[in-house]
Amino acid sequence: MLRDGHMPIYEPTLEERVMRNVKEGRLRFTSSYADGLCDAEFAFIAVPTPTNHVNGGADLRYVEAAARSIAQVMPEGLIVVDKSTVPVGTGDRVRQIIEDSLPLPLRFAVVSNPEFLREGSAFADCMQPDRVVLGAAEAWALEAVAGLYRHLECPIIRTDLPTAEMIKYVANAMLATRISFMNEVAAICERVGADVRMVAAGVGTDRRIGRAFLDAGLGYGGSCFPKDVKALVQMGLDAGCEPEILQSVDRVNREVCYRAVSKLADTFGSLSGLTVGLWGLAFKPDTDDLREAPAVRIAQALLAAGAHVRAYDPKAMAAAREVLPEVAFTADAYSAAHLADAVILVTDWPEFSALDFATVKELMCCPVVIDGRNALDDRLLTSLGFIYRGMGCCSSAHVPAVQRRTRPEKVLEFVHAPEIETEVGVSLDGEVESTLEAA
Ligand code: UGA
C-alpha cells in the first residue's frame, strides 16, 4: 500500500508528508531487510509489542524476529535503535539475538530510543518533543543517535538501556494513572454533588500537578496505555513486586466505560428495545484507531442488553463495520441521533460539540444525552430541554427516570433531509417505513 501511495492508517497530514518525501527521494519503502540495510548506519525497530494474552506481559515475537532478520544482512558498525515499547531487558536480549544470529562477528550497538508521540498529533509530538530519551552501554552509539536529533530544541536524556526502557513505561503508566484517578474521583463527585470538571481545573492550576490528562470520561483506550500498564504490572510481578496502584489503574479503566451504559439503564429502567446512538467510535479524536476503544465495549454491552445501536464516527467507520457487524452505521451525527431514545457521546471529536442541538432534539425520540467525555455544553443542552448526563458532573446527579416515548409522528418532517433519507429504512419499523415510501 505504501509503495502505491496509500496510507494504511489515518493520521492528520501523514499522507501528504509521506508522499512529498517519497517524491523528493528522501523516503522509500521495502519489505526486504537486505535492500533496506545495505548501506544503513542506523536500523530502527518500530514493530508492535501487543499484550501477550497468557500473562498480560508484552509479546516480543516481532521485536525478536526483527533482530534476527537484521543480523542476517547488517553492515559493520550498524546501530540498532529500538523504538518499540519493550520491557526492561529487551535491549540486552536484542543484542544477544543479533550476536547469536550473525553469520560473522561484526561491531554493532543497540540503543533504546523510546517514542512519546500521540496518535492524532504525531508530527507535532515528533518535531517538538518534550525530550528525547536515549539509553545504551556504548557512548559512541549514544552520541551518534543523539546527532540525529540535534536540530530539535529539547533536552536529550542519556542513560543506560534498562533505564531508557523503564522511562517509556513509567511515562505512559503515570498518564494512565492520572486518568483512572480522575475517573475514580468522578464517581465520588457524582455521589456527593461536586463537578469533576471544575475539580480538574481547580487542582490542575497547581503547577506541581498540572492540568493535562485529568479529564474524566470513559477511560483510556488505544494501543498504548492499556497494554503498557498491563505490561508494567507483569514486569513488577516478574520482579517479585506487587504493583497494587498499577493493578487498580487497569481495573478502574476496564470498568469505567460501562458507567455510560449504567446511566442509560438508570434513566430508562431497562435497555431492552431502546435505540441508542453513539457519537464517535475511535479511541480518541483524529484517529481511525479502534484498538481498546471504549465504544466497542459500550456497543457490545448495549447490544447484549437488547438495545439497537446506531453509530457514527468521522474516520473509524470502515474499521468499526468489521468489529461491530450488528451496529447500524449512519452518514452523520444527526442520523445517529435520528429516532434514538438516547445518544452517548463516546469520542470527543470537535464536530459533535458544534452540532445544532435544537435539530438533534427534534430528531430524537427522547432527548437523553450521555456525554461520555464531558465535551458538550451542559447548560445549553439542559436549556434546550435535554436530559443531560455527564461523567462526574453535578448536573448528572438526581436525574429523574425517563419513560421511553413512542416515536413521534413529526419524524415524517425530517425525511425530507437528503442525508437522513438514506438512513430511515435502517431503524423504522415496516409500517412507518411504507408510509414514508408512499410520502
Ligand atoms: C499515548 C501517550 O500519550 C504518548 O505519549 C505515547 O507515545 C503513546 O501513548 C504510545 O505509547 O505510543 P495515545 O495512545 O496516542 O498516546 O493517546 P493519548 O492522547 O495519550 O490518549 C490515550 C487515551 O486516554 C485516549 O483514549 C483518551 O481519550 C484518554 N484520555 C486522555 C482521557 O481519558 N483523559 C485525559 O485527560 C486524556
Residues whose N, C-alpha, C, O or C-beta is under 5 A from the ligand:
A	BS01	UGA	E115 F116 L117 R118 E119 I179 F213 L214 D215 G217 G219 Y220 G221 G222 C224 F225 F283 K284
